[in-house]
Every structure is written in C-alpha cells, then in structure tokens.
C-alpha cells in the first residue's frame, strides 16, 4: 500500500468512527421535570435523565396555549441520526424550534447548536494530509 492510499484509509477510518459511535443525550420533558427547561439543571451523572442513543441528540422548544395560559415546553431526547442544525417544525400540535446535534450531552447546552468535537479534531489531520499529498 503506498503512502497516498494509507493516508486516505486512515482518514476514512477516523471519519467513520464519528458515525459509528453512540451518542449520550439528555432525556427529559418539562411536563415531568422542571429542570429540563431553559434554565437547564440536570447533571450528566443523573442516570435516569440520560441515554446512550444510536443517532442524534434533540432539543425541542415551543409554546403551548391552554385557555388563556401560555407556557414554554422543552423536550430533550434522541432521534435517528441527522445533520446538526436547527429548524422550525409543527410537532405535538404546536410550532416548535428543533435542534439536532451529534456530540455527547449536546442537547443540554443553552446554545442551540454545537459543532461535533471529532470533526473539529480531524480538521488539522485533513489539512496536513492535503499538504502532504498535493503540495509537496
């Protein structure tokens, strides 16, 4: 195997690891846990509120109106693997802002979107490989 094929094989292996590993996500809903809301107060050590997921972590936020009372609902859970990012969707009879992320416990962040650590970590390796292969 020449150097070019070896470097490409290593890069593909490292990238595939990102998609093969399970992701740990927070699992909760404000209907049953007030700590699940915008002022998130659940620890990664709380075994009842976390789950190893074969996909992405999800956070949904929307307002439900019951009579004259409006309240914010937040759900944190797992979902089939998807691209990281946020969008608006109609779910469970209300308009909700939904975010998917692909790193451990990323749906506990107050930020709506987090980059995957593995992709960021692989960037220097990819730049080095390109320099080695094409700019020598």
C-alpha positions as CSV (number, residue, x, y, z in Angstrom):
1,X,0.0,0.0,0.0
2,X,1.5,3.3,-1.0
3,X,1.5,6.4,1.3
4,X,-1.4,8.0,-0.5
5,X,-3.7,5.0,0.0
6,X,-2.6,4.6,3.6
7,X,-3.4,8.3,4.5
8,X,-6.8,8.1,2.7
9,X,-7.6,4.8,4.6
10,X,-6.7,6.4,7.9
11,X,-8.8,9.5,7.2
12,X,-11.8,7.3,6.2
13,X,-11.4,5.2,9.3
14,X,-11.4,8.3,11.6
15,X,-14.3,9.9,9.9
16,X,-16.3,6.6,10.1
17,X,-15.7,6.4,13.8
18,X,-17.7,9.6,14.2
19,X,-20.8,8.0,12.7
20,X,-20.4,4.5,14.3
21,X,-20.2,5.5,18.0
22,X,-23.2,6.0,20.2
23,X,-24.0,9.5,21.5
24,X,-25.1,10.2,25.1
25,X,-28.1,12.5,25.2
26,X,-30.3,14.0,27.9
27,X,-33.8,12.7,28.1
28,X,-36.5,14.8,29.7
29,X,-39.6,17.0,29.2
30,X,-40.8,20.0,31.1
31,X,-44.2,18.2,31.7
32,X,-42.5,15.9,34.1
33,X,-39.3,17.7,35.1
34,X,-38.9,21.5,35.6
35,X,-35.1,21.1,35.5
36,X,-35.5,20.3,31.8
37,X,-36.5,23.8,30.8
38,X,-34.5,26.8,29.5
39,X,-32.7,27.0,32.9
40,X,-31.3,23.5,32.5
41,X,-30.3,21.9,35.7
42,X,-29.7,18.2,35.1
43,X,-26.3,16.6,35.6
44,X,-24.6,14.1,33.3
45,X,-24.4,11.8,36.3
46,X,-28.2,11.7,36.7
47,X,-28.7,8.2,35.2
48,X,-32.5,8.5,34.8
49,X,-32.1,11.6,32.6
50,X,-29.6,10.3,30.1
51,X,-29.5,7.7,27.5
52,X,-27.0,6.2,25.0
53,X,-28.5,6.9,21.6
54,X,-27.8,5.4,18.2
55,X,-28.3,8.7,16.4
56,X,-28.5,12.4,17.2
57,X,-29.5,14.3,20.4
58,X,-32.5,16.5,20.0
59,X,-33.9,19.6,21.8
60,X,-37.4,21.0,21.0
61,X,-38.8,24.2,22.4
62,X,-42.3,25.6,21.8
63,X,-45.1,27.5,23.5
64,X,-48.4,25.7,24.3
65,X,-51.5,27.7,25.0
66,X,-54.2,26.2,27.2
67,X,-57.0,28.6,27.6
68,X,-55.6,32.0,28.4
69,X,-52.3,30.5,29.8
70,X,-49.3,30.1,27.6
71,X,-46.3,28.1,28.8
72,X,-43.0,27.0,27.3
73,X,-42.4,23.3,26.7
74,X,-38.9,21.8,26.3
75,X,-38.1,18.3,25.3
76,X,-34.6,16.7,25.2
77,X,-34.3,13.3,23.6
78,X,-32.8,11.0,20.9
79,X,-33.6,10.9,17.2
80,X,-32.4,9.0,14.2
81,X,-29.0,10.4,13.0
82,X,-29.4,13.8,11.3
83,X,-27.3,16.8,10.3
84,X,-26.5,19.2,13.0
85,X,-28.6,22.3,12.9
86,X,-31.9,23.9,13.9
87,X,-35.3,24.3,12.2
88,X,-38.9,25.1,12.9
89,X,-41.4,22.3,12.7
90,X,-45.0,21.5,13.7
91,X,-44.9,18.8,16.3
92,X,-47.3,17.6,19.0
93,X,-49.9,20.2,18.0
94,X,-47.6,23.2,18.4
95,X,-44.9,25.1,16.4
96,X,-41.5,24.2,17.8
97,X,-37.9,25.1,17.3
98,X,-36.0,21.9,17.0
99,X,-32.2,21.4,17.1
100,X,-30.2,18.3,16.4
101,X,-26.6,17.8,17.5
102,X,-24.2,14.9,17.4
103,X,-21.9,15.1,20.4
104,X,-22.3,13.7,23.9
105,X,-24.9,15.7,26.0
106,X,-25.0,18.5,23.4
107,X,-28.8,18.8,23.9
108,X,-28.1,20.1,27.4
109,X,-26.4,23.2,26.2
110,X,-28.2,26.5,26.4
111,X,-26.7,27.2,22.9
112,X,-28.9,26.0,20.1
113,X,-26.2,24.4,18.1
114,X,-22.8,22.8,18.8
115,X,-20.1,21.5,16.4
116,X,-19.1,17.9,16.7
117,X,-15.7,17.6,18.6
118,X,-14.5,14.8,16.4
119,X,-14.9,16.8,13.1
120,X,-13.1,19.8,14.6
121,X,-10.3,17.5,15.9
122,X,-9.9,15.9,12.4
123,X,-9.5,19.2,10.6
124,X,-5.8,19.6,11.3
125,X,-5.2,16.0,10.2
126,X,-7.0,16.6,7.0
127,X,-5.1,19.8,6.3
128,X,-1.8,18.0,6.9
129,X,-2.8,15.1,4.6
130,X,-3.8,17.5,1.8
131,X,-0.5,19.4,2.2
132,X,1.5,16.2,2.2
133,X,-0.3,14.7,-0.8
134,X,-0.8,17.7,-3.1
135,X,1.6,20.5,-2.1
136,X,5.0,18.7,-1.9
